[in-house]
Each structure stands twice: as structure tokens, then as C-alpha cells.
Amino acid sequence: MQDLNVKNNYFTFPDRRPEKSRDQGEIDEILLKFGSRLPYVYTANISGARIQLRTNSKHISDFWRLNWYLVDSGEAEGAVYVINGLEGYDPHLFYNLDRKKILIVNSEYYGAAKSAGALGLTGVILEERGGYPVHGGCVTIEKEGKNEGIIIIAPTGTGKTAQSHELTYSLWNTKVHSDDYMFIFFDGEPMAKATERQLYMRTDIAEEHPTFIHLFQDLPLENVITEKVKCAQKSEKLEQMGRCYRECSEGERRCVFDEGADRCYWSYGNSRVMFPRSMFPILLRNDSGLMYEAFKGEDNVVNEATVRYVILLTRDDESPPVRKLDIDEAIEVLREGKYTIRPGAGPREKWGKIGYEPFYDPYPPEINRDRQEELYKRLFEAGVLFYLLNTGSYKGRKIATHQTHMYIRHIIGV
């Protein structure tokens, strides 16, 4: 539903990925009745896999066209069908990986079409070509004439995007690669291939990095809160209350709506923006010594990176701020996939509770855990360095974003 308050904002139902299940004949049954009523057809090239979208949702179609590199809608290797307004069905995702088909009904949340849909099918196709999926962000840094890839892997809400931004913002010799997902190939050195043309990015980065507030202003938005009464951080239980709402209630800060804003980018933990990679800001200095912000630009956007570092993030009250890992320790952390469900993200009844996402990758309809372990062992054997950084607190003191950033800079030697 188009937002009546902010013209470039779209509200979806549901506002997160729907339940999913293996196809038991539902895909053919539904497509036989409604498949001819899907006017929007576009094919994407995702790291070499051709995935076609067929939908009756203009919102899904618009975001798909911005998100991916499009190719002629000829022969596709996988298909994602999104049908909205289907009577008799709850929001749901049906998948058939053998036939490389995914059907999503009654959900205009673009994240479903992108994640379990497009990227889930891409993972199946690229596995046959030696590709391994990674749910993480990647920044490259030029050192001695070579671009070294820094992959940051993290559960939701621990600062993956924030730390990637810190690197691209403060270091002139960094390039933007990916924010969410990539595929690793081993052809000599381990190579990370980006998936997205524009990034389907959480907007809550604007809370700690206000420079994004004006950058997001005119970009396509999804599920951004535009009325104070609809703040998604409200809760009667303290452990389920969002930090901003609590601090506003206690008088420690002022609500952006009380200051005249027509939207809040961090009220709901899963609100999104379609963000061009070239628009990531960088801090520069002019000839007079004055500092100013500029876009990274297309010259500082890359689709391939040689992997040199894997940085895992956690947010807890026990782990030390930084620790180097051997491969067994790294796999133990990844295999468990333990994280705290943030207020505003996930079902309200689970806010503040512990969740588990093996390898921090909720996208594949069926995750291949053995293959994931194989990936990280191969990376370690290739000389990739592994670290665990805590973005929560330690010995009663909160670990600030800039503190974690300095640990990363020391790790990569800049």
C-alpha cells in the first residue's frame, strides 16, 4: 500500500518474510489458475545465474528492477512467482528446488522475493558451478596495489552495515562491494562475487550515522514509520522496548517526530531503502584543509574481491571486544548462529529473546550446513584470517561503534 504521508514509501503486508514450506503441488495448482495474470516479467543476472520474476505486484517489480542487473527475458535458470491478492491463502512461500521454482502468495514484502526467492535459487544453481553463499557484507581495501576483501558476517542488529560504512567513509582507498550477500568461488585465490546492483538496505543505519537521513530522503522506501503513534519500538515490557523509544520516554532524547520529521528511519528494525552503492558517502579533505562529504562514485564500486579477512560480529555482555579465531572456533560460532532478536525486527513476542540462524544465513529455503563448513575450512586453508568482534558491552561498559571500527583497522593494518 502506498504511504499517504511520504510518497516514496510503501507499506507491505506482511512486513517480513512469510512462512515457507516445500512444494506439495501448490505451485502448479496456483499457477494453472493464476499464472497468466502476471504482467510484470523481468530476468536478473545474479552472479552468473539467470533468475526470472513473474508477478502482479508493481512494488515487487519496481524493487526487482532496481536491485539486480537485468538481462533479456529469454531462457531463465530459475523462476520466482509473486502473486498478490490470492483468496483463500495466508502469506506463504512454496519452494521446489529440484525444479528451481519459488512461489510467494499474498506477500508484497520485497525481502521475500529477494532472499529465499532470488538468492535461494541462485545458491542452488551456483552450487553446481562451485559457488558458496555467504550472508554478509564486503568492503575492499587497496594495499600495495591489490584489492583485499574484508567480509563482515553478523546476525541481525549487530552492526554489519554500520561497520562496512565506517570503513568506506573514513578510508579513501576502500571500495564498496556488497552489503548483504555474495558468492565465494575458488579459482586460485578465494574470490567473492557481489549479487546486487543496488542494495536493499535497512534504514536504521541512519540512527548512528545521520548523514544517511538526507541520502535516503528521495530514494524508494519500504515500511518506514511515518507517524509517531505507529512507532514499532513501543512495548509494555522493558526487554522488548526499543532503545530510542525508552530514551524518549525517559527524557534522554527527543523523538524525531516532535522535532518536525515526517518519518523515522529506525523506529522499525526492518524498514528498508533501495540504495545505490555509488551513493555511500566518504569523508574527504580539500586543498584548503577543510573536510567535506562526497559520494564514493561508480569508480569505487566493485563486483569481485579477493577474500583476505572474515570478521564475525556478536552483540552480548560477555565476549571480549576482539578475539582472533582458529577455524574450529569460527565454525562453532557460525554453526550455532546465536543472536538476540531486536525490538522492531521479527515477531513482537520474540523481541529480546535468543534466536538461532545457522551460519547467520536465513535465506536458503534449505541450508546445506556441511557445504557451509567446507567453505570456511577452505577459506582458512587459503590463508584468510578470522576474528570475532563484540559490538555489545564488556565488563559493564558499552562498546562504541567507533571502537569496533578501530579494532577492524588494526586487524587489516591501516
Secondary structure, 3 states (H helix, E strand, C coil): CECCCCCCEECCCCCCCCEEEECCCHHHHHHHHHHHHCCEEEEEEECCEEEEEEECCHHHHHHHHHHCEEECCCCCCEEEEEECCCCCCCCEEEEECCCCEEEEECCCCHHHHHHHHHHHHHHHHHHCCCCEEEECEEEEEEECCEEEEEEEECCCCCCHHHHHHHHHHHCCCEEEEECCEEEEEECCCEEEEECCCEEEEECCHHHHCCHHHHHHCCCCEECCECCHHHCCCCCCCHHHCCHHHHHHHCCCCCCCCCCCCCCECCCCCCCEEEEEHHHCEEEEECCCCCEEEEECCHHHECCEEEEEEEEEEECCCCCCCEEEECHHHHHHHHHHCEEECCCCCCCHHHCCCEEECHHHCCCCCCCCHHHHHHHHHHHHHCCCEEEEEECCEECCEECCHHHHHHHHHHHHCC
